[in-house]
């Protein structure tokens, strides 16, 4: 079972400048919640309680005002500052001591996931014992993504980054599950031409050992990347539409913690006091 998770929330967010000059992108709002709540909620839905958040240097105080240590959610949150982005696999090198000899999940801080059967898929993914597993999503423009080719039993046989010719329409999302060898493999990687460690190179190490597997976001599910200002506001509009039509909140971290029986009504009351008079607090009141 995977019991540890990493949220990679560093990076310069240059595609959203000047908004991101003073504030980390993951602290900007997707509708009524900071973006960081959405990847955090995914790990919590997977019943992962020990979480490392990797952030930019100098932004620790901003995060601690919002998510001090996880006690309020019945989980443990620790932080690690990153001097500058060195690629996705660098998260495992930075998180070496945190990971130890455990298997680990990684989610990108700017990825949004939604779907009715998502919790079931996540709980299946964290059962990983050996190898690596990635979450795939069918896309209409595979040339914009890293895509994977699958054979029987959900084994990945080939990966291509932004293929010019049709290769597969199954995009690799920003949610990964790895065994304890991930730190060792990440340290063996060499930077690419753009000077970063590449997630594709890490996945290929597992593929060569025939230990790279896939799971899927179902047809009714959504995976959105909030890297650009356009995608950021599209995601915000999506959350707004769902919440206002159906009356429940997407990625309400206190609600997930309550449903997991990690916290009780006392914690919800403390959260209401913390957030103050707002729509989010009104929703929390309904939970108790």
C-alpha positions as CSV (number, residue, x, y, z in Angstrom):
1,X,0.0,0.0,0.0
2,X,1.1,3.5,-0.8
3,X,0.9,5.7,2.3
4,X,3.0,8.6,1.3
5,X,2.4,11.3,-1.2
6,X,4.2,14.3,-2.7
7,X,2.7,17.4,-4.2
8,X,5.1,19.2,-6.6
9,X,4.0,22.8,-6.2
10,X,7.2,24.6,-7.2
11,X,8.0,26.2,-10.5
12,X,7.9,29.8,-11.7
13,X,4.4,29.8,-13.3
14,X,5.8,31.9,-16.1
15,X,2.8,31.2,-18.3
16,X,0.6,33.0,-15.8
17,X,2.9,36.0,-15.2
18,X,2.5,38.7,-13.8
19,X,0.0,37.0,-11.4
20,X,2.7,34.6,-10.3
21,X,5.4,37.2,-9.6
22,X,4.3,37.7,-6.0
23,X,2.1,34.6,-5.3
24,X,2.7,30.9,-6.0
25,X,0.3,29.6,-8.6
26,X,-1.0,26.9,-6.4
27,X,-2.2,29.6,-3.9
28,X,-4.3,31.3,-6.6
29,X,-8.1,30.5,-6.6
30,X,-9.8,27.9,-8.7
31,X,-13.3,29.2,-8.1
32,X,-13.7,29.4,-4.3
33,X,-10.6,27.4,-3.1
34,X,-6.8,27.7,-3.6
35,X,-5.5,25.5,-6.4
36,X,-3.4,23.5,-3.8
37,X,-6.6,22.1,-2.3
38,X,-7.4,20.1,-5.5
39,X,-4.2,17.9,-5.7
40,X,-4.3,17.7,-1.8
41,X,-7.8,16.3,-2.0
42,X,-6.8,13.7,-4.5
43,X,-4.1,12.3,-2.2
44,X,-6.6,12.4,0.7
45,X,-9.2,10.5,-1.4
46,X,-6.5,7.9,-1.9
47,X,-6.3,7.6,1.9
48,X,-2.8,9.0,1.9
49,X,-2.1,10.8,5.2
50,X,1.6,11.6,5.1
51,X,2.2,14.3,2.5
52,X,5.2,16.3,1.4
53,X,4.6,19.6,-0.4
54,X,7.5,20.8,-2.5
55,X,7.5,24.6,-2.9
56,X,9.6,27.5,-4.1
57,X,12.2,29.0,-1.8
58,X,10.8,31.9,0.2
59,X,7.1,30.8,0.0
60,X,6.9,28.7,3.1
61,X,5.2,31.3,5.3
62,X,2.4,31.8,2.6
63,X,1.7,28.0,2.7
64,X,1.8,27.7,6.4
65,X,-0.9,30.4,6.8
66,X,-3.2,28.1,4.9
67,X,-1.9,24.5,5.6
68,X,0.3,24.6,8.7
69,X,1.0,20.9,9.4
70,X,-2.2,18.9,8.6
71,X,-3.3,18.4,12.2
72,X,-6.6,20.1,11.4
73,X,-7.3,17.4,8.8
74,X,-6.0,14.4,10.7
75,X,-3.0,14.2,8.4
76,X,0.7,15.1,8.4
77,X,2.0,17.8,6.1
78,X,5.6,18.7,5.7
79,X,7.3,21.1,3.4
80,X,10.6,21.1,1.3
81,X,11.8,24.2,-0.5
82,X,13.2,23.9,-4.0
83,X,15.8,26.4,-5.1
84,X,14.7,26.2,-8.8
85,X,12.8,23.7,-10.9
86,X,14.9,20.8,-12.1
87,X,12.2,18.5,-13.5
88,X,9.6,16.2,-12.0
89,X,12.0,13.4,-10.9
90,X,13.8,15.9,-8.8
91,X,10.8,15.7,-6.4
92,X,12.0,12.1,-5.4
93,X,15.6,13.3,-4.9
94,X,14.4,16.1,-2.7
95,X,12.0,13.8,-0.9
96,X,14.6,11.0,-0.4
97,X,14.4,11.2,3.5
98,X,10.6,11.6,3.4
99,X,10.2,8.5,1.1
100,X,12.7,6.3,2.9
101,X,11.9,2.7,1.9
102,X,8.2,3.4,1.2
103,X,6.3,3.4,-2.1
104,X,5.0,6.9,-3.0
105,X,2.5,8.8,-5.1
106,X,3.3,12.1,-6.9
107,X,0.8,14.6,-8.1
108,X,1.6,17.8,-9.9
109,X,0.3,20.9,-8.0
110,X,-1.4,22.4,-11.1
111,X,-3.4,19.3,-12.2
112,X,-7.1,19.0,-11.6
113,X,-8.9,15.6,-11.5
114,X,-12.7,15.0,-11.3
115,X,-14.9,12.0,-11.8
116,X,-17.6,9.8,-10.2
117,X,-15.4,6.7,-10.0
118,X,-12.2,8.5,-9.2
119,X,-12.0,7.5,-5.6
120,X,-12.3,3.8,-6.5
121,X,-9.5,4.2,-9.1
122,X,-7.3,6.0,-6.6
123,X,-7.8,3.3,-4.0
124,X,-6.9,0.7,-6.6
125,X,-3.7,2.6,-7.6
126,X,-2.4,2.8,-4.0
127,X,-2.4,-1.0,-3.8
128,X,0.8,-0.9,-5.9
129,X,3.5,-3.1,-4.5
130,X,6.1,-3.2,-7.3
131,X,6.9,-1.1,-10.3
132,X,5.1,2.1,-11.4
133,X,1.6,3.1,-12.4
134,X,0.4,6.2,-14.3
135,X,-3.1,7.5,-14.7
136,X,-4.1,7.9,-18.3
137,X,-6.9,10.0,-19.9
138,X,-8.2,9.8,-23.4
139,X,-7.7,13.1,-25.3
140,X,-8.7,14.5,-28.7
141,X,-5.3,16.1,-29.4
142,X,-2.6,13.6,-28.4
143,X,0.0,15.7,-30.2
144,X,-0.1,18.1,-27.2
145,X,0.8,15.5,-24.6
146,X,3.0,12.7,-23.6
147,X,1.1,9.6,-24.6
148,X,1.3,5.9,-23.8
149,X,0.7,2.7,-25.8
150,X,-0.8,-0.2,-23.9
151,X,-0.9,-3.9,-24.3
152,X,-2.9,-6.5,-22.4
153,X,-3.2,-6.3,-18.6
154,X,-2.7,-2.6,-18.7
155,X,1.0,-2.9,-19.3
156,X,2.6,0.2,-21.0
157,X,4.9,-0.9,-23.9
158,X,5.8,2.6,-25.3
159,X,5.7,6.3,-24.4
160,X,6.1,9.2,-26.8
161,X,6.2,12.9,-26.0
162,X,4.0,15.1,-28.2
163,X,3.9,12.7,-31.2
164,X,3.6,14.4,-34.6
165,X,2.0,11.3,-36.1
166,X,-0.8,9.3,-34.4
167,X,0.7,7.0,-31.8
168,X,-2.0,6.8,-29.1
169,X,-4.8,9.0,-27.7
170,X,-4.1,8.0,-24.0
171,X,-2.4,11.0,-22.4
172,X,-0.2,10.6,-19.3
173,X,-1.7,12.8,-16.6
174,X,0.2,14.4,-13.7
175,X,-0.6,11.6,-11.2
176,X,2.0,8.8,-10.7
177,X,2.5,5.9,-8.3
178,X,6.0,4.4,-7.7
179,X,7.7,1.7,-5.7
180,X,10.7,2.5,-3.4
181,X,13.2,2.2,-6.3
182,X,12.0,5.6,-7.6
183,X,14.6,7.5,-5.6
184,X,17.5,5.3,-6.9
185,X,16.2,5.5,-10.5
186,X,15.8,9.3,-10.3
187,X,19.4,9.8,-9.1
188,X,20.6,7.8,-12.1
189,X,18.9,10.2,-14.6
190,X,20.8,12.8,-16.5
191,X,19.4,16.2,-17.5
192,X,17.8,16.5,-20.9
193,X,18.7,19.2,-23.5
194,X,16.5,21.7,-21.6
195,X,18.5,21.1,-18.5
196,X,15.9,19.2,-16.5
197,X,15.3,15.6,-15.3
198,X,12.5,14.2,-17.4
199,X,9.6,12.1,-16.1
200,X,9.5,10.2,-19.4
201,X,13.1,9.0,-18.8
202,X,12.1,7.8,-15.3
203,X,9.0,6.0,-16.6
204,X,11.2,4.3,-19.3
205,X,13.4,2.8,-16.6
206,X,10.4,1.0,-15.3
207,X,9.2,0.1,-18.8
208,X,12.5,-1.5,-19.6
209,X,12.0,-3.8,-16.6
210,X,8.4,-4.5,-17.7
211,X,7.0,-2.9,-14.6
212,X,5.1,0.1,-15.9
213,X,1.4,-0.1,-15.7
214,X,-1.7,2.1,-16.4
215,X,-5.0,2.9,-14.9
216,X,-7.6,5.2,-16.4
217,X,-9.8,8.2,-15.7
218,X,-13.2,7.0,-17.0
219,X,-15.2,8.5,-19.9
220,X,-17.2,10.7,-17.6
221,X,-14.1,12.0,-15.7
222,X,-12.1,15.2,-16.2
223,X,-8.4,15.9,-16.2
224,X,-7.4,19.5,-16.6
225,X,-4.0,21.2,-16.6
226,X,-4.1,24.7,-15.1
227,X,-0.7,25.8,-16.5
228,X,-2.0,28.7,-18.6
229,X,-4.3,31.5,-17.7
230,X,-6.9,30.3,-20.2
231,X,-6.9,26.7,-18.7
232,X,-6.9,28.2,-15.2
233,X,-10.1,30.0,-15.8
234,X,-11.7,27.2,-17.7
235,X,-11.1,25.0,-14.7
236,X,-12.6,27.6,-12.4
237,X,-15.7,27.8,-14.6
238,X,-16.0,24.0,-14.6
239,X,-15.9,23.9,-10.7
240,X,-18.3,26.7,-10.4
241,X,-20.8,25.1,-12.8
242,X,-20.7,21.7,-11.0
243,X,-20.9,23.1,-7.5
244,X,-23.7,25.6,-8.2
245,X,-25.8,23.0,-10.1
246,X,-25.3,20.1,-7.7
247,X,-24.9,21.8,-4.3
248,X,-21.8,20.0,-3.1
249,X,-18.2,21.2,-3.2
250,X,-15.4,19.7,-5.2
251,X,-12.2,19.1,-3.2
252,X,-13.5,20.3,0.2
253,X,-10.6,18.9,2.2
254,X,-12.4,19.1,5.6
255,X,-15.3,17.1,4.2
256,X,-13.0,14.4,2.8
257,X,-11.2,14.2,6.2
258,X,-14.6,13.9,8.0
259,X,-15.8,11.2,5.6
260,X,-12.5,9.3,6.2
261,X,-13.1,9.6,9.9
262,X,-9.8,11.4,10.4
263,X,-11.5,14.4,12.1
264,X,-14.8,15.1,13.9
265,X,-17.3,18.0,14.2
266,X,-15.0,19.8,16.6
267,X,-12.4,20.2,13.8
268,X,-15.1,21.4,11.4
269,X,-16.1,24.1,13.9
270,X,-12.5,25.2,14.2
271,X,-12.3,25.3,10.4
272,X,-15.4,27.5,10.2
273,X,-13.8,29.9,12.7
274,X,-10.5,29.8,10.7
275,X,-12.1,30.7,7.4
276,X,-14.5,33.3,8.8
277,X,-17.8,34.4,7.3
278,X,-17.8,33.0,3.7
279,X,-19.5,30.6,1.4
280,X,-17.0,27.9,2.2
281,X,-17.8,28.2,5.9
282,X,-21.5,28.0,5.2
283,X,-20.9,24.7,3.4
284,X,-18.9,23.3,6.3
285,X,-21.8,24.2,8.7
286,X,-24.1,21.9,6.6
287,X,-21.7,19.0,7.2
288,X,-22.4,19.0,11.0
